[in-house]
Amino acid sequence: MSLGDDHQSSGDYGGAGQTRLRLPEDEGGPRRGGRSSSRSLVTVVGVVVLLIAAIAFANRGGSDSASGEDGSGDKPKTSATAPSGTRPVQSGFAHDAQGAQSAAANYAVALGSDGMFDTARRHEIVSTVYAPDVAAARQSDLDGAYASAKFLANIGLDKNGKAPAGQTFVSRVIPVGTKATKSSAEEATVEVWYTSLFGLSGGNSTNPVTESWYTTTYQLTWTNGDWKVTDFQQKDGPVPIGRDQRASTADDMTKAVEEYGGFTYAR
């Protein structure tokens, strides 16, 4: 199993050790001032249409037929954002600095997910993320931590890591950016800056979902054709100033968590 994608650099903006962003190409030459709002709207709509078409093509899964169930092949199908249970990517990470950053970002998502509170899923994540020579020891440490009745009770879960009836457990990591501070053919050090959501959503929750900011530094090694974690350190922040936004209700938060599937890979 792999939690990442085989990412090769192709036209991404940003140098080594920087987060890459794919920017749309300007098909109309240099941008000029004074364009009308209608012209801008048409441009935006055009970009959105192209993105929808690209996504629809990618989701065809290699099918030779472009027709839908109703015989019309020119209408992209929509699908729910909830997790399907299917691994979206099966290959490893590129053997370069950018591949190491992709690995670190993806591993941060996996290690911060609610899957870590399920024994079988936790073992799968640990064996995938960590280098073989440290995975066994790390798994033992994590089993002890996540099986602690006191720890689980403090966050509102039962002894099996399950949320009380009528409540939804939320544990998600959302990477904001990565930076490679060291990179060679065999080793890399990558910092991942991310925000996390953690807590219980529900009307009777005493541990509501809150937002936190951290930076985790991962030490990675190239092992058996992929980047693997050997060690990490975590620190708080950088933390942005919060906007004056009203917190959502417990029902709205639960609905969002159920309808918006968390990412299993990044970059």
C-alpha positions as CSV (number, residue, x, y, z in Angstrom):
1,M,0.0,0.0,0.0
2,S,1.2,3.5,-0.7
3,L,-0.3,6.7,0.7
4,G,1.4,8.9,-1.9
5,D,1.7,9.6,-5.6
6,D,4.5,9.2,-8.2
7,H,5.0,12.9,-8.7
8,Q,7.4,14.1,-11.4
9,S,8.2,17.7,-11.8
10,S,6.7,19.2,-15.0
11,G,6.3,22.9,-15.2
12,D,5.6,23.6,-11.5
13,Y,6.6,26.9,-10.2
14,G,9.0,27.2,-7.3
15,G,12.6,26.1,-6.7
16,A,14.0,23.3,-4.8
17,G,12.8,23.2,-1.2
18,Q,9.7,25.2,-2.0
19,T,6.0,24.3,-2.2
20,R,5.0,24.0,-5.9
21,L,1.9,25.6,-7.2
22,R,0.4,24.8,-10.6
23,L,-0.5,28.1,-12.3
24,P,-2.9,28.3,-15.3
25,E,-1.1,29.4,-18.5
26,D,-2.1,32.8,-19.9
27,E,-3.4,32.0,-23.4
28,G,-4.1,35.6,-24.3
29,G,-0.6,37.0,-23.9
30,P,0.4,39.8,-21.4
31,R,-2.5,40.9,-19.2
32,R,-3.7,44.4,-19.8
33,G,-5.6,46.8,-17.6
34,G,-9.1,48.1,-18.1
35,R,-10.8,44.9,-18.9
36,S,-14.5,44.8,-18.1
37,S,-16.0,42.6,-15.4
38,S,-17.8,40.7,-18.0
39,R,-14.6,39.8,-19.8
40,S,-13.0,38.7,-16.5
41,L,-16.1,36.6,-15.7
42,V,-15.9,34.8,-19.1
43,T,-12.2,34.0,-18.4
44,V,-12.9,32.6,-15.0
45,V,-15.8,30.5,-16.3
46,G,-13.6,29.2,-19.1
47,V,-10.9,28.0,-16.7
48,V,-13.6,26.3,-14.5
49,V,-15.0,24.5,-17.5
50,L,-11.5,23.3,-18.5
51,L,-10.9,22.0,-15.0
52,I,-14.3,20.1,-15.0
53,A,-13.5,18.6,-18.3
54,A,-10.0,17.5,-17.1
55,I,-11.4,15.9,-13.9
56,A,-14.1,14.1,-15.9
57,F,-11.5,12.7,-18.3
58,A,-9.3,11.6,-15.4
59,N,-12.2,9.9,-13.7
60,R,-13.0,7.7,-16.7
61,G,-10.5,5.2,-15.4
62,G,-9.1,4.4,-18.9
63,S,-12.5,3.5,-20.3
64,D,-12.6,3.3,-24.1
65,S,-16.2,4.5,-24.1
66,A,-17.1,8.2,-23.5
67,S,-20.8,7.6,-23.3
68,G,-22.7,7.7,-20.0
69,E,-25.5,5.5,-18.9
70,D,-28.1,7.6,-20.7
71,G,-26.1,7.5,-23.9
72,S,-24.8,11.0,-23.7
73,G,-21.0,11.3,-23.6
74,D,-20.6,15.0,-23.3
75,K,-21.8,15.6,-19.8
76,P,-19.4,15.1,-16.9
77,K,-20.8,13.0,-14.0
78,T,-20.7,14.3,-10.5
79,S,-19.8,12.2,-7.4
80,A,-19.9,12.5,-3.7
81,T,-16.8,13.8,-1.9
82,A,-17.2,11.2,0.9
83,P,-14.3,8.7,1.1
84,S,-14.9,5.7,-1.3
85,G,-12.5,3.4,0.5
86,T,-10.5,3.0,-2.8
87,R,-6.8,4.0,-2.6
88,P,-6.4,6.8,-5.2
89,V,-2.7,6.2,-5.8
90,Q,-0.8,3.0,-5.8
91,S,2.8,4.0,-6.6
92,G,5.6,5.5,-4.6
93,F,7.3,8.9,-4.4
94,A,9.9,10.4,-6.7
95,H,13.5,9.9,-5.8
96,D,14.3,13.7,-5.4
97,A,13.7,16.6,-3.1
98,Q,10.2,17.2,-4.3
99,G,9.3,13.5,-3.9
100,A,10.5,13.7,-0.3
101,Q,8.3,16.8,0.3
102,S,5.3,14.9,-1.2
103,A,6.0,11.9,1.1
104,A,6.3,14.1,4.2
105,A,3.0,15.9,3.4
106,N,1.2,12.7,2.8
107,Y,2.6,11.0,5.8
108,A,1.5,13.9,8.0
109,V,-2.1,13.5,6.7
110,A,-2.0,9.8,7.5
111,L,-0.4,10.1,10.9
112,G,-2.9,12.8,11.9
113,S,-6.0,10.9,10.7
114,D,-8.7,9.2,12.7
115,G,-7.4,5.9,11.3
116,M,-4.7,6.1,13.9
117,F,-7.4,5.4,16.5
118,D,-8.2,2.0,14.9
119,T,-5.7,-0.7,15.7
120,A,-5.7,-2.5,12.3
121,R,-5.6,0.8,10.4
122,R,-2.9,2.2,12.7
123,H,-0.7,-0.8,12.0
124,E,-1.2,-0.4,8.3
125,I,-0.2,3.3,8.4
126,V,2.8,2.8,10.6
127,S,4.2,-0.1,8.4
128,T,3.7,2.2,5.3
129,V,5.1,5.4,6.7
130,Y,8.1,4.3,8.8
131,A,11.3,2.7,7.6
132,P,11.4,-1.0,8.4
133,D,14.1,-0.8,11.0
134,V,12.1,1.6,13.1
135,A,8.5,0.6,12.3
136,A,8.2,-2.2,14.9
137,A,9.4,0.0,17.8
138,R,7.3,2.9,16.7
139,Q,4.2,0.7,16.4
140,S,4.7,-0.6,20.0
141,D,5.0,3.0,21.3
142,L,1.9,4.1,19.4
143,D,-0.1,1.1,20.4
144,G,0.6,2.0,24.0
145,A,-0.4,5.6,23.6
146,Y,-3.6,5.0,21.6
147,A,-4.7,2.1,23.8
148,S,-4.5,4.2,26.9
149,A,-8.0,4.4,28.5
150,K,-7.1,7.7,30.2
151,F,-6.0,9.2,26.9
152,L,-9.1,8.0,25.1
153,A,-11.4,9.2,27.9
154,N,-9.8,12.6,27.9
155,I,-10.7,13.2,24.3
156,G,-14.2,11.7,24.7
157,L,-13.7,8.2,23.1
158,D,-14.5,4.8,24.5
159,K,-11.8,2.1,25.1
160,N,-12.1,1.1,21.4
161,G,-11.4,4.6,20.2
162,K,-15.1,5.1,19.1
163,A,-17.1,8.2,19.6
164,P,-20.3,8.3,21.8
165,A,-23.6,7.7,20.0
166,G,-24.8,10.8,18.2
167,Q,-21.3,12.3,17.9
168,T,-18.7,12.3,15.2
169,F,-15.0,12.1,15.9
170,V,-12.8,14.4,13.8
171,S,-9.1,14.2,13.4
172,R,-7.6,15.7,10.2
173,V,-4.4,17.3,9.1
174,I,-4.3,19.8,6.2
175,P,-0.8,20.6,4.9
176,V,-0.3,24.3,4.1
177,G,3.3,24.0,2.8
178,T,6.5,22.1,2.9
179,K,10.2,22.9,2.9
180,A,13.2,20.7,2.3
181,T,16.0,21.7,4.6
182,K,18.3,18.8,3.6
183,S,18.3,16.5,0.6
184,S,20.6,13.9,-0.8
185,A,20.1,10.6,-2.7
186,E,19.6,8.7,0.5
187,E,18.3,11.1,3.1
188,A,16.1,14.2,3.4
189,T,14.8,16.5,6.1
190,V,11.4,18.1,5.4
191,E,9.3,20.6,7.4
192,V,5.6,20.4,7.0
193,W,3.5,23.3,8.1
194,Y,-0.1,22.4,8.6
195,T,-3.4,23.0,10.4
196,S,-5.4,20.3,12.1
197,L,-9.0,19.7,13.1
198,F,-9.6,17.7,16.2
199,G,-12.5,16.9,18.5
200,L,-16.1,15.6,18.7
201,S,-18.9,17.2,16.8
202,G,-22.4,16.7,18.2
203,G,-25.0,18.4,20.4
204,N,-23.7,16.8,23.6
205,S,-20.0,17.1,22.9
206,T,-17.7,18.3,25.7
207,N,-14.7,18.4,23.3
208,P,-15.9,20.4,20.3
209,V,-13.8,20.4,17.1
210,T,-11.0,23.0,17.4
211,E,-8.3,24.2,15.0
212,S,-4.5,24.1,15.7
213,W,-1.4,24.9,13.8
214,Y,1.9,23.0,13.9
215,T,5.1,22.4,12.0
216,T,6.5,18.9,12.0
217,T,10.1,18.2,10.8
218,Y,10.5,14.7,9.3
219,Q,13.7,12.8,8.8
220,L,13.3,10.5,5.8
221,T,15.4,7.8,4.2
222,W,15.3,6.3,0.8
223,T,14.4,2.6,1.5
224,N,13.2,-0.1,-0.9
225,G,12.4,2.4,-3.6
226,D,10.5,4.9,-1.5
227,W,10.9,7.6,1.1
228,K,10.2,6.5,4.7
229,V,10.2,8.2,8.0
230,T,12.9,7.5,10.6
231,D,12.2,10.3,13.1
232,F,10.3,13.6,13.5
233,Q,9.9,16.6,15.8
234,Q,6.9,18.8,16.2
235,K,6.5,22.4,17.3
236,D,3.6,24.9,17.5
237,G,2.8,27.4,14.7
238,P,3.2,29.5,12.8
239,V,-0.3,30.5,13.9
240,P,-2.2,33.1,11.8
241,I,-4.5,35.7,13.4
242,G,-8.0,34.3,13.4
243,R,-10.8,36.1,11.5
244,D,-13.9,37.4,13.1
245,Q,-16.0,34.4,12.0
246,R,-18.9,32.8,13.9
247,A,-18.2,29.2,14.8
248,S,-20.5,26.7,13.0
249,T,-23.1,24.8,14.9
250,A,-22.5,21.2,15.9
251,D,-24.9,20.0,13.3
252,D,-23.2,22.0,10.5
253,M,-19.8,20.7,11.6
254,T,-21.0,17.1,11.6
255,K,-22.6,17.5,8.2
256,A,-19.5,18.9,6.8
257,V,-17.3,16.1,8.1
258,E,-19.6,13.5,6.7
259,E,-20.0,15.1,3.3
260,Y,-16.5,16.3,2.7
261,G,-14.1,13.4,2.5
262,G,-10.6,14.0,3.9
263,F,-7.6,13.9,1.5
264,T,-5.4,10.8,1.5
265,Y,-2.6,12.4,-0.6
266,A,-1.2,15.8,-1.5
267,R,0.9,17.6,-4.0
